[in-house]
Amino acid sequence: MEKISIKAQTRTSKGKGPARRMRVEGLVPANIIGNGEARSASVVEKEIQRLIDSGIRKATLIDLELDGKTERVFVKEIQRFPHTGQIRHIDFFKVTPGKKILTTVAIKTSGVAKGSKAGGQFEHLVHEIKVKSTPEDLTDVITIDVSGLDIGGMIKVSELPHPASWEILVNGDPIVASCSKTKAILAAERAEKAEADAKGKPAAKKAGKK
């Protein structure tokens, strides 16, 4: 994963009034949660918005610098004002090396399915999965190449590439992506079968005159 970083500063004042003043100054109140405690901090709104706009995901690890010390965190929750969309508050979750965390990993596809080129219907059905992983083995997105997927083919969760240390938390083995026959293909197959059946039948005998 690409290294992403942001700076934060300790926040000593709490309450709605100080939080409102911080936002006027271009800061966002934040909590850094981990090891059974929560530290109050603030981050520059433009900087956190830049990270969000860059496409960070739920499992994206961030190097957060606070008071000269760098912690590895991911964004646990972002609260926004409903009428403006402005960030109201943000929670970071601090990870511990070697300790598994529960998070959500995105699933992306690359390429064009072989079956799509032949007229099939490609579907991407599962877009994210919950996993338990150590920070060292964590990746925020799994990319699968679907170019070899033919009509009738499918890719299941069990076939996703991932580190052996991961625990994937899903019920059963759901289909992530598939390429199925379209109504047009099915109709063409039925018509072809009907024509073949008709050709294979003996000609009907004409009724003789009495």
Disulfide bonds with the S-S distance in Angstrom:
none
